[in-house]
Amino acid sequence: MMQKNHKTILEETSELRTNVTDLFDKLRDQLCNSLETYETKLKSNSKKFQKDSWSRAGGGGGVSSLLKGIIFEKAGVHTSTVYGDLPPGVLEKSNNSKLSNQFWASGISVIIHPKNPFIPSAHMNLRMIISEDYWFGGGADLTPMLTNKRSQEDSDTKLFHKSMRKACNNHTNANFEVFKKNCDEYFIIKHRNENRGTGGIFFDNYKSANSVDDLDFLESVGRNFIEAYCNIIEMNINREWTHSDREQQLFYRGRYVEFNLMYDKGTIFGLKTGGNINSILSSLPPLVSW
């Protein structure tokens, strides 16, 4: 079978691409509104997301949404759609296909670093990429910042995994056990032989014969992430913490920085394709220690 070229794939996925970008915008607004609610409940505080639109010189752009508040020391919820020349080595080959020298990519990237050490940091990324074919990728994971909460048996992690399993249910190609294993194997700080956190799900080169179901799966991941993380916030937001707890949080944030700068594929992709630097590096927490 003759392989389709990039232009043909773009034409054939026109409606799907519109639906994908609309979904990412919807999830962004839902998450920003949910997190802002916790900040605006405080009478002494009215912190909200600051939104900034940006354009990419090579084609496309996005919206960077950044919150620096009292509950959330730093939270970034970013959407982007970029396209143009594909820098060498940015994408891995999918299904043994030959990569085009052109690409189109749209995604939502979320990173949340709360102030209270009992509330874990959280990350979610969903994306659609087109080269000589199209596919979806992404996932969501949890990073507890206290030693005694960095366990698969911790109530926050159990709730989060239950929610990610629910997101995979009723989608033929979405296998929670496989995606959970992918996540555990991906988020490893190799030079320390440590996991970044307690995992979640991670998937790449995801595509079924039913693009409607694929889109529904992405929405399910986003929707369940928001619901689960808000529940985790509610479970921990009123817990009092000590200076020792804060020191542990800053220590594990340092580990978070090491992974994101050395191994994270999303960071590498964004930098190599000329994305918005502030959005890409907003994953880094505001304060850390080593």
C-alpha positions in Angstrom: 0.0 0.0 0.0 1.4 3.4 -1.0 2.1 5.6 1.9 0.2 8.9 2.0 2.0 12.2 2.0 1.7 14.8 4.7 -0.6 17.1 2.7 -3.1 14.3 2.1 -3.2 13.4 5.7 -3.9 17.0 6.7 -6.7 17.2 4.2 -8.3 13.9 5.4 -8.0 14.9 9.1 -9.4 18.5 8.7 -12.5 17.9 10.8 -10.7 15.7 13.3 -8.1 18.3 13.8 -10.7 21.0 14.5 -12.4 18.7 17.0 -9.1 18.0 18.7 -8.1 21.6 19.1 -11.7 22.5 20.3 -11.4 19.7 22.9 -8.1 20.9 24.2 -9.5 24.4 24.5 -12.5 23.1 26.4 -10.3 21.1 28.8 -8.0 24.1 29.4 -11.0 26.3 30.3 -12.5 23.6 32.6 -9.2 23.1 34.5 -8.4 26.8 34.8 -11.8 27.5 36.2 -11.5 24.6 38.6 -8.1 25.7 40.0 -9.1 29.4 40.2 -12.1 28.4 42.4 -9.7 27.4 45.2 -7.8 30.7 44.9 -10.8 32.9 44.7 -12.4 31.3 47.8 -9.7 33.1 49.9 -11.0 36.5 50.8 -7.4 37.9 51.0 -6.6 36.6 47.5 -8.0 37.0 44.0 -5.3 35.2 42.0 -6.3 34.0 38.5 -4.7 32.6 35.5 -2.8 35.1 33.4 -3.3 34.2 29.7 -0.8 35.1 27.0 -1.2 34.3 23.3 2.0 33.6 21.3 3.0 32.9 17.7 5.6 30.6 16.4 7.8 31.9 13.6 7.7 28.6 11.7 3.9 28.3 11.9 1.2 28.2 14.5 1.1 29.3 18.1 -0.9 28.9 21.3 -2.2 30.3 24.6 -0.1 30.1 27.8 -2.1 30.2 31.0 -0.1 30.6 34.2 -1.2 30.9 37.8 0.9 32.0 40.7 -1.3 32.0 43.8 -1.5 31.0 47.5 -2.9 27.5 47.0 -1.0 26.8 43.8 2.5 28.2 44.0 2.7 27.6 40.2 0.2 26.1 37.8 0.5 26.1 34.0 -2.3 25.1 31.6 -1.1 25.6 28.0 -2.6 24.8 24.6 -0.8 25.0 21.3 -1.1 24.1 17.6 2.2 24.3 15.6 3.3 23.2 12.2 5.9 23.5 9.5 9.4 22.1 9.0 10.2 19.1 11.2 13.6 19.3 12.9 15.6 16.1 12.6 15.3 13.6 15.4 12.3 15.2 17.1 9.8 12.5 16.4 10.2 8.7 16.6 9.0 6.7 13.7 5.4 5.4 14.1 4.5 2.0 12.7 7.8 1.8 10.8 6.6 4.6 8.5 9.0 7.2 7.0 8.7 10.5 8.7 7.8 13.5 6.5 9.9 16.7 6.7 6.7 18.4 7.7 4.6 18.1 10.8 1.5 19.4 12.5 1.0 19.0 16.3 -1.7 20.2 18.7 -1.8 19.6 22.4 -2.6 20.6 26.0 0.0 20.6 28.7 -0.7 20.9 32.4 1.6 21.1 35.4 0.5 22.0 38.9 2.8 22.7 41.9 0.7 23.4 45.1 2.1 25.2 48.1 0.8 22.7 50.7 3.3 19.7 50.6 0.5 17.3 51.3 -1.1 18.1 47.9 0.9 16.3 45.2 2.2 17.9 42.1 0.3 16.7 39.0 0.9 16.6 35.3 -1.2 15.9 32.2 -0.4 16.1 28.5 -2.6 15.2 25.5 -1.5 15.7 21.9 -2.2 14.9 18.3 0.7 14.7 15.9 0.8 14.4 12.1 3.8 13.5 9.9 3.2 10.8 7.3 0.4 9.5 9.5 -1.4 10.8 12.5 -1.5 9.5 16.1 -2.3 10.6 19.6 -0.2 10.5 22.7 -0.1 11.8 26.3 -1.0 10.7 29.8 -1.3 11.9 33.3 0.7 11.2 36.4 1.0 12.2 40.1 4.1 13.2 42.1 3.7 13.2 45.8 6.2 15.5 47.6 6.3 13.8 51.0 8.3 10.6 51.5 5.5 8.8 53.4 3.0 9.6 50.6 5.3 8.2 47.7 3.6 4.8 47.8 1.2 2.9 45.5 -0.9 2.4 48.7 -1.3 6.0 49.5 -4.9 7.2 49.3 -4.1 9.9 46.8 -2.3 7.6 44.4 -5.0 4.9 44.7 -7.7 7.4 43.9 -5.7 8.7 40.9 -5.1 5.3 39.5 -8.7 4.4 39.9 -9.7 7.5 37.9 -7.2 6.7 35.1 -8.5 3.2 34.9 -12.0 4.6 34.6 -10.7 6.8 31.7 -9.5 3.7 29.9 -12.7 1.8 30.3 -14.8 1.1 27.2 -12.1 2.1 24.8 -10.9 -0.9 22.8 -7.3 0.2 22.4 -6.9 1.8 25.9 -5.4 -0.8 28.2 -4.9 0.7 31.7 -2.4 -2.0 32.8 -0.2 -1.4 29.7 -0.4 2.4 30.0 0.4 2.3 33.7 3.4 0.1 33.0 4.5 2.6 30.3 4.2 5.4 32.8 6.3 3.7 35.4 9.0 2.9 32.9 8.9 6.4 31.3 9.1 8.6 34.4 12.3 7.2 35.7 15.2 9.5 36.7 17.8 7.2 35.1 20.9 8.6 36.7 19.4 8.1 40.1 17.4 5.0 39.3 14.4 6.6 40.9 10.8 7.1 39.8 9.7 10.7 39.5 6.4 10.0 41.3 3.8 7.3 41.8 2.7 7.1 38.1 -0.5 7.2 36.3 -0.8 6.4 32.5 1.3 7.1 29.5 0.6 6.3 25.9 2.1 7.1 22.5 1.4 6.2 18.8 -2.3 5.7 19.9 -4.7 5.3 17.0 -7.7 3.0 16.4 -9.9 2.5 13.5 -12.5 4.8 15.1 -11.3 8.4 15.4 -14.5 9.3 17.3 -13.6 6.8 20.0 -10.0 8.0 20.1 -11.2 11.6 20.7 -13.6 10.4 23.3 -10.7 8.6 25.1 -8.7 11.8 25.1 -11.6 13.7 26.6 -12.1 10.9 29.2 -8.5 11.2 30.3 -8.8 15.0 30.7 -12.2 14.9 32.4 -11.1 12.2 34.9 -7.8 14.0 35.6 -9.7 17.1 36.6 -12.2 15.2 38.8 -9.5 13.1 40.5 -7.1 16.0 41.2 -9.9 18.2 42.6 -10.8 15.3 44.9 -7.2 15.0 46.0 -7.0 18.7 46.7 -10.1 18.5 48.9 -8.6 15.6 50.8 -5.4 17.6 51.7 -6.0 21.3 51.4 -6.7 21.8 55.1 -3.9 19.6 56.4 -1.3 21.6 58.4 2.3 21.2 57.4 5.6 21.8 59.0 9.0 23.2 58.0 10.2 19.6 57.7 7.4 18.9 55.3 8.3 21.9 53.2 12.0 20.8 53.0 10.9 17.4 51.8 8.7 19.0 49.1 11.6 21.2 47.9 13.9 18.1 47.7 11.5 16.1 45.5 10.8 19.2 43.4 14.6 19.1 42.7 14.2 15.6 41.4 11.2 16.8 39.2 13.5 19.4 37.7 16.2 16.8 36.9 13.7 14.6 35.0 12.1 17.4 33.0 15.3 19.0 31.9 17.1 15.8 31.0 14.6 13.2 29.9 11.1 14.6 29.2 10.1 14.2 25.6 7.6 17.0 25.7 10.2 19.5 26.9 12.6 18.3 24.1 9.9 18.4 21.4 8.8 21.9 22.5 12.4 23.4 22.5 13.4 21.7 19.2 10.3 22.9 17.4 10.6 26.5 18.5 7.7 26.5 21.0 7.0 29.2 23.6 9.9 29.0 26.1 7.8 30.3 29.0 5.2 27.6 28.4 7.7 24.8 28.0 9.6 25.6 31.1 6.6 26.5 33.2 6.8 22.8 34.3 9.7 23.8 36.6 8.6 24.5 40.2 9.2 28.0 41.5 11.4 26.9 44.5 13.5 23.7 44.8 16.5 22.4 46.7 19.1 19.8 46.1 
